[in-house]
Structures are given as structure tokens and as C-alpha cells.
């Protein structure tokens, strides 16, 4: 008796969840959604997307020193030196969301003071 009741409840839940998945799939195929996604893709291509963490902004010598120190401490994290006349920036990481960047920034702040999360610059 318990097994048949359990089986009925299980089958009921299974069939209702399949119906919900079908409804979601047909909803996501609407033309408006596709247009919005295409606009977002084009925006990302032209403007870039994601976040970096800037660990230094200042003169060239210190920037190169901070960059080298960072590479030693975190060898798996991407780094780049950016020159905006007359200052140098050391930017690290490639994060898709600000939340990911904020979490990594908490780790980097232990070694580098004044770090900030910034939107990724177009390259």
C-alpha cells in the first residue's frame, strides 16, 4: 500500500515537472527574447563585458613591481599592465560577474591595499 502511494506521488511530480520544462522552453523561444539577447551580444562585442580588479594606479616602476609580485603570489590569475598617459594600471583577473570579482578582491586586499573592482575595458 505504501509503495503504490509513493509511486503515484512520484509519477505525479515527474509529469508536472516535465510539463513545466516544456512551458519554459517554448517561452524562451519568443522573438522578443531573441531580439534582446542579440542586442546584448552586440553590446558585449563592442563594449566588452565582465570585471577586472585594479590593484595599482600610478608610476611605471611601482606598477611593474606590483605586477611581478602579484604573478608570484597568484600565478593562475591573469594580469595586465595598462598605460593611460601619464599613469600605469595593474589589472588582474577576468570575472563574468561583479560578485565573482568582489569575492576575489577580498582575497587580494590582504596583500595589496587600495584594490578596486572595475568594469572590463574594451581591448
C-alpha positions in Angstrom: 0.0 0.0 0.0 2.8 2.4 0.9 4.7 1.6 -2.2 1.8 2.3 -4.6 1.0 5.6 -2.8 4.7 6.6 -3.1 4.8 5.5 -6.8 1.7 7.6 -7.6 3.1 10.7 -5.9 6.4 10.2 -7.6 4.8 9.8 -11.0 2.6 12.9 -10.4 5.6 15.0 -9.5 7.5 13.7 -12.5 4.8 14.5 -15.0 4.1 18.0 -13.6 7.8 18.9 -13.7 8.0 17.7 -17.4 5.1 20.0 -18.3 6.8 22.9 -16.6 10.0 22.3 -18.5 8.2 22.3 -21.8 6.4 25.6 -21.0 9.8 27.2 -20.1 11.4 26.1 -23.4 8.5 27.5 -25.5 8.6 30.7 -23.6 12.3 31.3 -24.1 11.9 30.9 -27.9 9.9 34.1 -28.3 11.0 36.6 -30.8 11.3 39.4 -28.3 13.6 37.4 -26.1 15.8 36.5 -29.1 16.0 40.2 -30.1 17.0 41.3 -26.6 19.7 38.6 -26.5 21.1 39.6 -29.9 21.3 43.3 -28.7 23.1 42.2 -25.6 25.6 40.1 -27.6 26.3 43.0 -29.9 26.7 45.4 -27.0 29.2 42.9 -25.4 31.2 42.7 -28.6 31.5 46.4 -29.0 32.0 47.4 -25.3 33.4 44.3 -23.6 31.9 42.7 -20.6 32.9 41.4 -17.2 35.1 42.8 -14.4 38.8 43.2 -13.5 40.4 44.1 -10.3 42.7 47.0 -10.3 45.5 46.6 -7.8 47.6 49.6 -8.6 47.4 53.0 -10.4 50.5 55.1 -10.6 54.0 55.3 -11.9 55.7 52.7 -14.2 58.3 51.3 -11.8 55.9 50.6 -9.0 53.3 49.2 -11.4 55.8 46.7 -12.8 56.9 45.8 -9.3 53.3 45.2 -8.2 52.6 43.2 -11.3 55.6 40.9 -10.7 54.7 40.4 -7.0 51.1 39.6 -8.0 52.3 37.0 -10.5 54.4 35.3 -7.9 51.6 35.2 -5.3 48.8 34.3 -7.7 50.3 32.6 -10.8 47.0 31.3 -12.1 45.3 34.7 -12.3 45.7 36.8 -15.5 47.4 40.2 -15.1 47.9 43.1 -17.5 49.6 46.4 -17.4 47.6 49.2 -18.9 49.2 52.6 -19.8 47.0 55.6 -19.8 49.2 58.7 -20.2 50.8 59.5 -17.7 49.8 56.7 -15.4 50.1 52.9 -15.3 47.4 50.5 -14.1 47.8 46.9 -13.0 44.6 45.0 -13.6 44.1 41.3 -12.7 41.5 38.6 -13.3 38.7 38.1 -15.8 35.4 37.8 -13.9 32.0 37.4 -15.5 30.0 38.9 -12.6 30.7 41.6 -10.1 30.0 39.1 -7.3 32.9 36.9 -8.5 35.2 39.9 -8.7 34.2 41.1 -5.3 35.0 37.7 -3.8 38.4 37.6 -5.4 39.0 41.2 -4.3 38.6 40.2 -0.7 41.5 37.8 -1.1 43.7 40.2 -3.0 43.1 43.0 -0.4 45.1 41.1 2.1 48.3 41.6 0.1 47.5 44.8 -1.9 45.9 47.9 -0.4 43.5 50.0 -2.4 42.3 47.4 -4.8 39.0 48.1 -6.7 36.7 46.2 -8.9 36.2 47.8 -12.3 34.3 47.0 -15.5 36.5 45.3 -18.0 37.9 47.8 -20.6 37.4 47.2 -24.3 40.6 45.9 -25.9 
